Amino acid sequence: MDFEKILSGYRPSDIFKKYLTENPGSSGGEMGMDFFAAFPEVDRSFQSVIWNWKGAIKKRRPGISDEVFDKETIICLKEAGYFVLKDK
């Protein structure tokens, strides 16, 4: 998967949306497992951010925006020791 592109400055929400397009039956849990496989140092508590992102919610309920999701994803990657370039 392209999760590593986030480190090159791609917006996390765009990468996660691409994942969902390529894996239409995927759940937030499956998406999280693939993300954690790409970034094993990330704290597993980040799964709650994935579950609450409005892009991953299949039912209509409030969720966090793409902007908040992107910010939280970058923060968690940096806290885990990953170097993230600025937005492309």
Backbone as CSV, one residue per row, in Angstrom:
resi,resn,N_x,N_y,N_z,CA_x,CA_y,CA_z,C_x,C_y,C_z
1,MET,0.839,-1.191,0.000,0.000,0.000,0.000,0.869,1.233,0.000
2,ASP,0.285,2.353,-0.243,1.001,3.615,-0.402,1.136,4.430,0.882
3,PHE,0.908,3.843,2.032,0.971,4.619,3.268,2.309,5.332,3.436
4,GLU,3.379,4.744,2.919,4.706,5.345,3.048,4.794,6.698,2.348
5,LYS,3.913,6.949,1.390,3.912,8.238,0.685,3.613,9.401,1.629
6,ILE,2.982,9.106,2.742,2.712,10.148,3.734,4.020,10.788,4.187
7,LEU,5.064,9.986,4.303,6.364,10.496,4.739,6.965,11.449,3.709
8,SER,6.526,11.334,2.462,7.028,12.196,1.387,6.217,13.474,1.241
9,GLY,5.229,13.670,2.092,4.457,14.895,2.069,3.048,14.786,1.526
10,TYR,2.620,13.578,1.143,1.246,13.412,0.677,0.302,13.494,1.873
11,ARG,-0.882,14.069,1.632,-1.858,14.188,2.709,-2.340,12.796,3.126
12,PRO,-2.300,12.503,4.428,-2.775,11.196,4.887,-4.204,10.880,4.438
13,SER,-5.085,11.870,4.482,-6.474,11.610,4.081,-6.560,11.184,2.617
14,ASP,-5.724,11.745,1.757,-5.725,11.336,0.347,-5.238,9.899,0.189
15,ILE,-4.225,9.528,0.942,-3.689,8.159,0.879,-4.717,7.159,1.420
16,PHE,-5.366,7.515,2.530,-6.383,6.625,3.098,-7.593,6.517,2.171
17,LYS,-7.983,7.609,1.506,-9.099,7.546,0.551,-8.754,6.636,-0.623
18,LYS,-7.514,6.712,-1.074,-7.076,5.829,-2.163,-7.156,4.374,-1.711
19,TYR,-6.736,4.116,-0.477,-6.814,2.767,0.091,-8.270,2.278,0.043
20,LEU,-9.202,3.122,0.480,-10.606,2.723,0.509,-11.165,2.498,-0.895
21,THR,-10.704,3.280,-1.861,-11.127,3.104,-3.254,-10.634,1.769,-3.800
22,GLU,-9.395,1.426,-3.463,-8.807,0.186,-3.957,-9.263,-1.039,-3.162
23,ASN,-9.791,-0.821,-1.967,-10.263,-1.900,-1.094,-11.657,-1.540,-0.580
24,PRO,-12.665,-1.526,-1.458,-13.984,-1.001,-1.087,-14.683,-1.716,0.064
25,GLY,-14.414,-2.949,0.307,-15.060,-3.671,1.393,-14.293,-3.613,2.699
26,SER,-13.238,-2.840,2.709,-12.350,-2.777,3.863,-12.989,-2.047,5.039
27,SER,-12.677,-2.511,6.233,-13.161,-1.851,7.446,-12.061,-0.945,7.996
28,GLY,-12.431,-0.106,8.950,-11.446,0.739,9.610,-10.380,-0.087,10.312
29,GLY,-10.779,-1.235,10.833,-9.822,-2.120,11.499,-8.789,-2.679,10.535
30,GLU,-9.250,-3.105,9.363,-8.331,-3.625,8.348,-7.392,-2.527,7.847
31,MET,-7.960,-1.350,7.654,-7.146,-0.226,7.213,-6.083,0.093,8.268
32,GLY,-6.467,0.067,9.518,-5.523,0.301,10.607,-4.416,-0.737,10.646
33,MET,-4.771,-2.009,10.457,-3.748,-3.065,10.467,-2.724,-2.840,9.365
34,ASP,-3.182,-2.450,8.183,-2.255,-2.188,7.078,-1.397,-0.959,7.363
35,PHE,-1.992,0.065,7.975,-1.228,1.262,8.345,-0.149,0.900,9.365
36,PHE,-0.510,0.123,10.379,0.455,-0.269,11.405,1.523,-1.213,10.855
37,ALA,1.196,-1.977,9.836,2.214,-2.819,9.190,3.252,-1.941,8.500
38,ALA,2.803,-0.825,7.921,3.723,0.100,7.257,4.520,0.916,8.269
39,PHE,3.907,1.199,9.418,4.540,2.025,10.453,4.443,1.325,11.808
40,PRO,5.258,0.297,12.027,5.136,-0.507,13.247,5.447,0.248,14.543
41,GLU,6.105,1.378,14.463,6.451,2.132,15.668,5.312,3.027,16.162
42,VAL,4.256,3.179,15.368,3.138,4.048,15.747,2.338,3.387,16.872
43,ASP,1.976,4.188,17.864,1.181,3.715,18.995,-0.181,3.225,18.493
44,ARG,-0.588,2.068,18.952,-1.841,1.454,18.497,-3.071,2.262,18.887
45,SER,-2.925,3.192,19.806,-4.066,4.033,20.174,-4.497,4.913,19.004
46,PHE,-3.634,5.052,17.992,-3.993,5.822,16.810,-5.174,5.194,16.073
47,GLN,-5.457,3.925,16.323,-6.592,3.257,15.672,-7.880,4.034,15.915
48,SER,-8.025,4.643,17.091,-9.253,5.396,17.380,-9.387,6.613,16.461
49,VAL,-8.271,7.204,16.042,-8.317,8.325,15.100,-8.822,7.824,13.743
50,ILE,-8.341,6.672,13.319,-8.799,6.091,12.046,-10.298,5.808,12.111
51,TRP,-10.750,5.206,13.201,-12.166,4.869,13.334,-13.054,6.116,13.345
52,ASN,-12.529,7.215,13.871,-13.335,8.435,13.981,-13.200,9.383,12.803
53,TRP,-12.351,9.065,11.854,-12.201,9.897,10.665,-13.441,9.732,9.796
54,LYS,-14.024,10.849,9.381,-15.269,10.779,8.605,-15.105,10.055,7.280
55,GLY,-13.881,10.010,6.733,-13.642,9.294,5.484,-13.743,7.787,5.623
56,ALA,-13.577,7.290,6.852,-13.634,5.850,7.087,-14.985,5.393,7.631
57,ILE,-15.844,6.348,7.956,-17.137,6.014,8.549,-18.130,5.687,7.441
58,LYS,-18.688,4.482,7.511,-19.616,4.055,6.472,-21.029,4.545,6.743
59,LYS,-21.363,4.714,8.003,-22.695,5.209,8.347,-22.611,6.714,8.550
60,ARG,-23.719,7.353,8.413,-23.746,8.813,8.576,-23.740,9.156,10.064
61,ARG,-22.593,9.591,10.522,-22.445,10.121,11.867,-21.274,11.081,11.833
62,PRO,-21.235,11.981,12.768,-20.129,12.940,12.750,-18.783,12.236,12.884
63,GLY,-17.811,12.789,12.260,-16.460,12.265,12.354,-15.483,13.408,12.227
64,ILE,-14.208,13.119,12.437,-13.228,14.192,12.329,-12.966,14.503,10.855
65,SER,-12.681,15.759,10.588,-12.460,16.218,9.218,-11.138,15.701,8.665
66,ASP,-10.985,15.833,7.357,-9.716,15.465,6.713,-8.562,16.269,7.308
67,GLU,-8.791,17.544,7.543,-7.733,18.407,8.071,-7.257,17.947,9.446
68,VAL,-8.206,17.626,10.319,-7.854,17.147,11.658,-7.184,15.778,11.553
69,PHE,-7.722,14.919,10.702,-7.134,13.588,10.508,-5.689,13.705,10.024
70,ASP,-5.451,14.583,9.045,-4.092,14.771,8.523,-3.151,15.233,9.632
71,LYS,-3.584,16.215,10.396,-2.758,16.750,11.486,-2.445,15.673,12.520
72,GLU,-3.453,14.927,12.940,-3.263,13.879,13.953,-2.355,12.758,13.442
73,THR,-2.495,12.423,12.163,-1.655,11.377,11.576,-0.190,11.808,11.565
74,ILE,0.062,13.043,11.137,1.437,13.556,11.092,2.030,13.597,12.495
75,ILE,1.250,14.042,13.460,1.729,14.094,14.848,2.105,12.702,15.337
76,CYS,1.248,11.723,15.096,1.533,10.370,15.603,2.767,9.778,14.927
77,LEU,2.950,10.051,13.637,4.133,9.546,12.933,5.400,10.188,13.487
78,LYS,5.359,11.491,13.714,6.534,12.185,14.259,6.843,11.704,15.672
79,GLU,5.810,11.509,16.484,6.010,11.015,17.850,6.621,9.618,17.847
80,ALA,6.342,8.847,16.811,6.890,7.491,16.694,8.302,7.494,16.109
81,GLY,8.810,8.689,15.762,10.170,8.794,15.265,10.325,8.832,13.757
82,TYR,9.211,8.925,13.035,9.271,8.980,11.579,9.491,10.428,11.138
83,PHE,10.265,10.622,10.087,10.515,11.940,9.523,9.495,12.173,8.420
84,VAL,8.701,13.233,8.560,7.652,13.527,7.592,7.950,14.849,6.909
85,LEU,8.001,14.825,5.573,8.218,16.050,4.805,6.966,16.904,4.808
86,LYS,7.111,18.157,4.460,5.954,19.057,4.377,5.043,18.628,3.246
87,ASP,3.822,19.155,3.275,2.803,18.819,2.270,3.292,19.016,0.851
88,LYS,2.850,18.117,-0.017,3.121,18.255,-1.457,2.096,19.155,-2.071
